[in-house]
Amino acid sequence: MTALAGFLARALAGLLALCCLAAVAHADPVSQRYGIYLTRLDDFDIRGTSFSATFWLFSTSADQQVPALQSLEFPNASHVETTNRLVEKVDGKNWLQERVQGNFRHSWDLSHYPFTRQTLRVEIEAVDDLNAIRLEPDVADTGFDKDIEISGWRIDSVRLVPVTKSYDTSFGDPRLPPGTVSRYSKLELEIVVEQTDPSAFITMVITPVIAIFITLITYLLFSRELGLLTARLSLLVGTIFAVVISMRSVAAELGSVTSINLLDVVHISALVYTTIGIAAAVQTWWALKNDADAGQTHRISRLILWLSTAALVVVLSLSFADAYFQRDVAPEGQAGHCCHKATESIG
C-alpha cells in the first residue's frame, strides 16, 4: 500500500509539473513597443568591419513592469553605453527613453565599390524568450536626424523590422527536452547608406591609370634604335612593379575582400595591358635586331596597340556599368549571439 501511495504521489507531482509548464508555454507574452531615432552615424571602419551609431531608444508598455534596457541585448554590438534615462507614467502606460551609443559589427560588401550601398544593422533582442516578451516596432516614430553628416556617405533610409530569432538549443533549461528550439523576439534597425564621394576611389586608381597612359605612349614612340627599345622595356617593367605595389596598398587599406570589385578590375586590366605592351616591345626589339622590315614591324606594333586598347576600353566600360547599374543593398552576414540565455524556451 505504501509503495502504491508513493507511486501515485510521484505521478501527481509529475502531472502538476507538466500542467505548470504547459501554462507557462501558452501564456500570452508581454508586448513592448520600441522605437529608435538615429542621431549620429560615423566611424565607418571597413577594415575593422564595424561602425558607430548613437540613437534614442524609447518604449511604451501597458504592463505594470517598466521596460528596461536590462531586458534587452545587442547581439551585433562590441560596445554599448546608455545615458539620459527617463521613465514616466503617461495615461496608464510606462514610457521609457534612453540614449544609446555603441560600436556595431558589420561585414562591408565592396563588390560594387565605389558605387556602394550598404545595409547597416543594429540588432536588439529580448533577454526573455518569446513566451515572456514580444518586441514590436514603433514604425511611426522611428527615423533619423536629417542633419546627420557622414563624410563621403549619405543615409538613404531607416526602418525598424521585427524578427523572431531561433536557436537550436534549450540553453540547458532542465524543464525542457534537450535540443528544444528556443525563440526570442528581436528588432533590427536597418540603415541603408550610399557612398557619394568618389575621391578615395580616384586616389586608389591613379597608379594603374598612369600605367595605362605610359604603356600607350610607349607604343607611339616607335624607334629603330635598339637602345631606345631597351629603355622602353625598362620603363614598362617599372610600371608593372608600380601597379603591383598599388594593389598591395589598396588591399592593406580595405582589408580582405571576398570578391573581385572595380578596383581589382582596374589594376588587373592595367597589369595585362602593360604586359602586352612589354610583349609588343620585345617583338619589335627582336624583329629589328634580326633586320626585319621596319615598316612591317611598326604596323604589327600598331595593330597590337589598337587591339589591346580596344579590349581595355570594353572591359573597363562594362565593369563600370556593371558596378553602377547592378549595385544594390549588400547582403550582410548574421552576427553571432553574444550573450547566454538563461530563460525558458518554447518548442
Phi, psi and omega per residue, in radians:
M1 nan -0.722 -3.141
T2 -1.093 -0.722 3.129
A3 -1.113 -0.703 3.138
L4 -1.133 -0.706 3.138
A5 -1.130 -0.696 3.119
G6 -1.134 -0.712 3.123
F7 -1.094 -0.775 -3.134
L8 -1.127 -0.654 3.135
A9 -1.129 -0.753 3.129
R10 -1.146 -0.708 3.134
A11 -1.117 -0.710 3.129
L12 -1.143 -0.704 3.122
A13 -1.112 -0.722 3.123
G14 -1.139 -0.687 3.127
L15 -1.134 -0.709 3.095
L16 -1.105 -0.688 3.125
A17 -1.114 -0.747 3.123
L18 -1.123 -0.673 3.125
C19 -1.139 -0.714 3.114
C20 -1.116 -0.760 -3.140
L21 -1.105 -0.713 3.124
A22 -1.154 -0.656 3.122
A23 -1.123 -0.719 3.107
V24 -1.142 -0.748 -3.069
A25 -1.128 -0.543 -3.060
H26 -1.791 0.109 3.103
A27 -1.179 2.511 3.127
D28 -1.240 2.267 3.135
P29 -1.259 2.699 3.068
V30 -1.359 2.217 3.120
S31 -1.564 2.233 3.075
Q32 -2.170 2.114 -3.117
R33 -1.628 2.181 3.140
Y34 -2.119 2.492 3.025
G35 -2.266 2.811 -3.129
I36 -2.362 2.343 3.024
Y37 -2.128 1.962 -3.055
L38 -1.376 2.242 -3.124
T39 -2.030 -0.270 -3.137
R40 -2.718 2.474 3.114
L41 -2.562 2.076 -3.078
D42 -2.822 -2.896 3.130
D43 0.938 0.852 3.064
F44 -1.218 1.887 -3.099
D45 -1.934 1.627 -3.088
I46 -1.162 -0.777 -3.129
R47 -1.205 -0.646 -3.131
G48 -1.526 0.037 3.099
T49 0.877 1.022 3.118
S50 -2.770 2.980 3.016
F51 -2.668 2.857 3.123
S52 -1.996 2.541 3.130
A53 -2.514 2.526 3.034
T54 -2.196 2.312 -3.088
F55 -2.720 2.810 2.999
W56 -1.647 2.219 3.073
L57 -1.876 2.139 -3.084
F58 -2.307 2.707 -3.041
S59 -2.634 2.596 2.960
T60 -2.215 2.467 -3.110
S61 -2.576 2.381 3.089
A62 -1.475 -0.126 -3.132
D63 -1.238 2.689 -3.140
Q64 -1.166 -0.491 -3.136
Q65 -1.416 2.259 -3.133
V66 -1.245 2.269 3.071
P67 -1.026 2.527 -3.122
A68 -2.539 2.618 3.106
L69 -1.163 -0.319 3.086
Q70 -1.127 -0.342 3.117
S71 -1.582 0.088 -3.131
L72 -2.182 2.773 2.984
E73 -2.453 2.821 -3.101
F74 -2.044 1.601 -2.998
P75 -1.023 -0.577 -3.077
N76 -1.772 0.322 3.127
A77 -1.684 2.425 3.021
S78 -1.676 -0.337 3.114
H79 -2.792 2.343 3.135
V80 -2.436 2.388 3.029
E81 -2.242 2.474 3.118
T82 -2.136 2.468 3.135
T83 -2.527 3.060 3.023
N84 0.926 0.889 3.140
R85 -1.296 2.360 3.087
L86 -2.350 2.254 3.111
V87 -2.293 2.212 3.116
E88 -2.469 2.731 3.033
K89 -1.792 2.033 -3.073
V90 -2.240 2.048 3.103
D91 0.922 0.729 3.099
G92 1.375 0.044 3.126
K93 -1.994 2.598 3.085
N94 -1.526 2.216 -3.121
W95 -2.035 2.217 -3.140
L96 -2.232 2.425 2.938
Q97 -2.510 2.465 3.120
E98 -2.516 2.583 3.073
R99 -1.578 2.201 -3.079
V100 -2.044 2.295 3.060
Q101 -2.248 2.243 -3.074
G102 -2.724 2.927 3.056
N103 -1.964 2.221 -2.997
F104 -2.153 2.488 -3.126
R105 -1.338 2.491 3.124
H106 -2.699 2.292 3.090
S107 -1.591 1.845 -3.069
W108 -1.305 2.235 3.096
D109 -1.776 1.971 -3.092
L110 -1.854 0.448 -3.101
S111 -1.031 -0.573 -3.088
H112 -1.986 0.370 3.117
Y113 -1.013 2.343 0.148
P114 -1.618 0.120 3.114
F115 -1.555 1.186 -2.922
T116 -1.789 2.267 2.956
R117 -2.105 2.338 -3.104
Q118 -2.244 2.579 2.956
T119 -1.875 1.800 3.075
L120 -1.447 2.424 -3.086
R121 -2.171 2.373 2.935
V122 -1.962 2.013 -3.064
E123 -1.729 2.282 3.119
I124 -2.177 2.166 -3.057
E125 -2.292 2.455 3.113
A126 -1.242 2.466 3.081
V127 -1.279 -0.701 3.072
D128 -1.408 2.646 -3.046
D129 -1.325 -3.113 -3.015
L130 -1.161 -0.300 3.064
N131 -1.211 -0.492 -3.022
A132 -1.761 -0.749 -3.023
I133 -2.368 2.349 2.986
R134 -2.121 2.107 -3.135
L135 -1.530 2.328 3.117
E136 -2.146 2.455 -3.118
P137 -1.404 2.401 2.989
D138 -1.580 1.519 -3.017
V139 -1.157 -0.680 -3.033
A140 -1.122 -0.666 -3.062
D141 -1.761 -0.007 3.074
T142 -1.396 2.345 -3.131
G143 -3.095 -2.777 -3.133
F144 -2.574 2.730 3.126
D145 -1.280 2.121 -3.108
K146 -1.174 -0.247 3.136
D147 -1.533 0.042 3.108
I148 -1.107 2.239 3.103
E149 -2.043 2.210 3.114
I150 -2.164 2.110 -3.086
S151 -1.025 2.028 3.091
G152 1.441 0.015 -3.101
W153 -2.391 2.855 3.000
R154 -2.482 2.632 3.107
I155 -1.484 2.192 -3.140
D156 -1.580 -0.772 -3.129
S157 -2.822 2.795 3.086
V158 -2.422 2.348 3.058
R159 -2.612 2.694 -3.132
L160 -1.959 2.138 -2.986
V161 -2.068 2.271 3.064
P162 -1.394 2.434 -3.115
V163 -2.439 2.540 2.974
T164 -1.838 2.069 -3.118
K165 -1.692 2.235 -3.136
S166 -1.918 2.455 3.071
Y167 -2.185 2.305 -3.120
D168 -1.435 1.009 3.127
T169 -2.824 2.708 3.038
S170 -1.658 0.045 -3.082
F171 0.964 0.559 3.059
G172 1.352 0.202 3.132
D173 -1.114 2.028 -3.076
P174 -1.201 -0.221 3.137
R175 -1.434 -0.148 -3.058
L176 -2.095 2.641 3.073
P177 -1.116 2.560 3.106
P178 -1.015 2.426 3.122
G179 1.496 0.058 3.111
T180 -1.074 2.397 3.136
V181 -1.295 2.254 3.095
S182 -1.793 2.405 -3.124
R183 -2.190 2.402 -3.115
Y184 -2.317 2.498 3.110
S185 -1.366 2.487 -3.008
K186 -2.563 2.584 3.004
L187 -2.133 2.452 3.090
E188 -2.156 2.106 3.023
L189 -1.497 1.987 -3.130
E190 -1.742 2.045 -3.128
I191 -1.964 1.887 -3.140
V192 -1.569 2.091 3.133
V193 -2.106 2.642 -3.116
E194 -2.272 2.371 3.129
Q195 -1.320 2.321 -3.067
T196 -2.093 -0.293 -3.066
D197 -1.876 1.969 -3.122
P198 -1.516 0.093 -3.028
S199 -1.064 -0.694 3.132
A200 -1.108 -0.706 3.115
F201 -1.108 -0.763 3.138
I202 -1.057 -0.726 3.115
T203 -1.075 -0.666 -3.085
M204 -1.294 -0.402 -3.086
V205 -1.829 0.094 -3.137
I206 -1.043 -0.807 -3.089
T207 -1.074 -0.907 3.121
P208 -1.106 -0.585 3.105
V209 -1.144 -0.759 3.090
I210 -1.098 -0.686 3.120
A211 -1.067 -0.698 3.123
I212 -1.120 -0.757 3.140
F213 -1.172 -0.657 3.100
I214 -1.102 -0.765 3.116
T215 -1.076 -0.746 3.131
L216 -1.068 -0.733 -3.127
I217 -1.152 -0.638 -3.122
T218 -1.112 -0.530 3.055
Y219 -1.119 -0.669 -3.058
L220 -1.335 -0.318 -3.137
L221 -1.637 1.064 3.141
F222 -1.290 2.366 -3.131
S223 -2.538 2.609 3.089
R224 -1.507 -0.179 -3.101
E225 -1.451 2.198 -3.093
L226 -1.148 -0.511 3.127
G227 -1.112 -0.713 3.109
L228 -1.204 -0.597 3.090
L229 -1.151 -0.632 3.087
T230 -1.135 -0.721 3.080
A231 -1.102 -0.659 3.102
R232 -1.075 -0.758 3.104
L233 -1.092 -0.758 3.140
S234 -1.079 -0.718 3.120
L235 -1.091 -0.742 -3.124
L236 -1.196 -0.666 3.106
V237 -1.124 -0.734 3.078
G238 -1.095 -0.605 3.109
T239 -1.126 -0.699 3.111
I240 -1.092 -0.742 3.113
F241 -1.070 -0.684 3.125
A242 -1.102 -0.704 3.126
V243 -1.161 -0.712 3.120
V244 -1.087 -0.756 3.110
I245 -1.098 -0.678 3.102
S246 -1.093 -0.714 3.111
M247 -1.069 -0.732 3.126
R248 -1.150 -0.659 3.122
S249 -1.139 -0.741 3.112
V250 -1.122 -0.740 3.130
A251 -1.096 -0.656 3.128
A252 -1.189 -0.590 -3.111
E253 -1.366 -0.696 -3.073
L254 -1.631 -0.288 -3.093
G255 1.408 -2.867 -3.090
S256 -1.275 2.212 3.090
V257 -2.050 2.197 -3.010
T258 -1.399 -0.262 -3.126
S259 -2.323 2.829 3.120
I260 -1.322 2.220 3.115
N261 -1.990 -3.028 -3.062
L262 -1.108 -0.615 3.089
L263 -1.064 -0.762 3.113
D264 -1.100 -0.734 -3.124
V265 -1.086 -0.755 3.140
V266 -1.102 -0.796 -3.125
H267 -1.157 -0.793 -3.132
I268 -1.133 -0.693 3.112
S269 -1.082 -0.717 3.110
A270 -1.122 -0.702 3.109
L271 -1.096 -0.814 -3.126
V272 -1.132 -0.755 -3.120
Y273 -1.096 -0.747 3.125
T274 -1.209 -0.654 3.101
T275 -1.097 -0.710 3.072
I276 -1.113 -0.654 3.076
G277 -1.069 -0.694 3.084
I278 -1.123 -0.758 3.124
A279 -1.069 -0.692 3.118
A280 -1.158 -0.694 3.124
A281 -1.145 -0.697 3.114
V282 -1.146 -0.717 3.122
Q283 -1.075 -0.759 3.121
T284 -1.118 -0.787 3.139
W285 -1.066 -0.771 -3.111
W286 -1.167 -0.714 -3.127
A287 -1.149 -0.791 -3.130
L288 -1.223 -0.569 3.109
K289 -1.141 -0.534 3.132
N290 -1.712 0.406 3.036
D291 1.021 0.643 3.057
A292 -1.293 2.852 -3.136
D293 -1.113 2.149 -3.077
A294 -1.126 -0.684 3.138
G295 -1.105 -0.786 3.112
Q296 -1.105 -0.727 3.119
T297 -1.083 -0.712 3.128
H298 -1.122 -0.718 3.139
R299 -1.129 -0.672 3.106
I300 -1.130 -0.728 3.115
S301 -1.075 -0.750 3.116
R302 -1.144 -0.652 3.114
L303 -1.093 -0.777 3.093
I304 -1.074 -0.698 3.114
L305 -1.010 -0.909 -3.066
W306 -1.165 -0.727 -3.130
L307 -1.161 -0.817 -3.114
S308 -1.176 -0.671 3.129
T309 -1.186 -0.717 3.102
A310 -1.081 -0.761 3.117
A311 -1.111 -0.686 3.124
L312 -1.090 -0.807 -3.130
V313 -1.086 -0.729 -3.135
V314 -1.125 -0.822 -3.109
V315 -1.077 -0.833 -3.116
L316 -1.173 -0.684 3.138
S317 -1.109 -0.812 3.122
L318 -1.128 -0.646 -3.125
S319 -1.187 -0.755 3.103
F320 -1.134 -0.736 3.135
A321 -1.112 -0.728 3.130
D322 -1.126 -0.756 -3.133
A323 -1.118 -0.602 -3.098
Y324 -1.397 -0.872 -3.024
F325 -1.419 -0.450 -3.116
Q326 -1.677 0.070 3.139
R327 -1.148 2.509 3.097
D328 -2.714 -3.105 3.106
V329 -1.268 2.057 -3.026
A330 -1.231 2.454 3.062
P331 -1.200 2.453 -3.081
E332 -1.871 2.558 3.015
G333 -1.274 2.574 -3.118
Q334 -1.454 2.236 3.107
A335 -1.249 2.509 3.140
G336 -1.241 2.734 -3.138
H337 -1.269 2.300 -2.967
C338 -1.790 -0.233 -3.003
C339 -2.162 2.664 3.137
H340 -1.348 2.396 3.076
K341 -1.706 2.145 3.137
A342 -2.142 0.641 -3.088
T343 -2.135 2.951 -3.119
E344 -1.234 2.542 -3.139
S345 -2.104 2.859 3.067
I346 -1.957 2.667 3.136
G347 -1.506 nan nan
